[in-house]
Amino acid sequence: MSEPNAILLFCSRFPVLFKFIAGFFLVLLVEASTSSCPVLECWFVQEKAGRGGGLTGATTQEKSLLHIQTDAQSHDAASQKTPTDINPDRVYFVTDPAATLCHHSLNPPRGSVKKPQCEINPFLPQPSSLTWVASLTDSALSPIYLDAEWFSSAFQGLNEQLGISTITRAPTGSKEHNVILSVTSKTLSVKSRLGEPVLLDCGFWADPSSPLSGSGFAVEWRYQFRGNGRVVVAYDGKRDRLADTQEEGAMLDFDGLHKKGNASLILQEAKVRHSGTYICSVYLPYLLAQVAVDLEIVEPPSLSIHPSPLPLAVPGQTLNILCEASGFAPLSLDLSWEFKGADGKSRPLGSGSVTGHRQTWDGTYSQSTRLELDTSKLDLGTGGEISCVAVHPGGTRRASATLNVIGFSTPSIEDSMAMVGVALVLYGLIKFASWTFSSSGSTNGKQKPEKHLFF
Ligand SMILES: *[C@@H]1O[C@H](CO)[C@@H](O)[C@H](O)[C@H]1NC(C)=O
């Protein structure tokens, strides 16, 4: 049998399976076509015109629509109809040859409620006077190229880890934007344990056909926390010069930066003081795009119980047990106590008296709780396990200690009376049995006495 015949036979034998497989490939095809570049709703935000000076900071925002495409020829998107609440003058065609904006996280399934975030603003190209950027504009560039409409856009993906910032250029009066510079981070929110190396992702792409690319770039990472800021790393890529900063253990991968636009920041060893926002800025001559990455150092506490081991407890005695949680960050901790008896059941003992926190030299916190264990109030039996439980964003930790209660408690009145009762019943049974045995034995020697004994 030839091969096509075998396939035909297979399909006729298993029509349902065939339809299923065909359907599967159809779905793949549809998937492939819909995972192309998105049409994004975007807030067009600009400063309010007029009123002279314009220092009021007042802005207007309008809905706009961005048709993303990878080359200017593919205008099939134009056939799509524009939602009625969007001004046709605010419909743009954005050509992004690197397809950065075609990431699936910016392209939700049709009808999904959650939408990627997007904002577009007019942008004014200008030289920067920062020492690590100034060299980019020291030679005269074609100002004619700058004479166009420039926009800066910020995008945030559905997965909330993708952030993209672009600078686009449109010939004056045109709706056709070209991405000239894009900066991307795939880690908008990073959590790290203490002491571990941290990677804050940032990468950029510059349109190679633009006269602004190829004449150098600069990268700057700035740290921001509660109003304080400092430059962590600043690098002049044109002169291959790293600015002096006070930051130790912060690095760029210079090879990856020049070859692939990998501007990721590497922190060799995470410290509590590293928690905060990091802004990755990439400069081309006259242009700047940036993304912000949040870093949080999360370290769960280490627990210890004092005294250790616990002293033997005498019923009626009150034991003071201390649980110390140390080395944790951030300052968000819930301490409590538990007792697990011989029956294996756990009982909560409350949170004890929790002390205020202390911060140590490395920025981590410590806090403790004291449990006053009144052995007469609680039915602890012969003892069990006392545990201190710490619930922290970095995870739940527990420490346990064995509690032994010595001496035996005297039986209660109820117990004594029950014991007397049992003894009486047993005595009665024995009496009855021996009487039956002896009586049956005397009247009928053939019968087995056991029958009466165990009724
Ligand atoms: C960027 O560089 C860092 C450090 O060398 C590396 O870990 C990361 O994988 C690189 N990212 C990309 C997209 O190449």
The ligand as an ORCA input file, in Angstrom:
! r2SCAN-3c Opt
* xyz 0 1
  C      22.009     40.701     29.158
  O      23.176     40.541     29.920
  C      23.038     39.823     31.116
  C      24.357     39.838     31.854
  O      25.397     39.375     31.052
  C      22.555     38.420     30.825
  O      22.384     37.696     32.015
  C      21.230     38.502     30.073
  O      20.805     37.226     29.727
  C      21.415     39.338     28.816
  N      20.115     39.525     28.186
  C      19.915     39.251     26.914
  C      18.522     39.468     26.404
  O      20.791     38.858     26.175
*
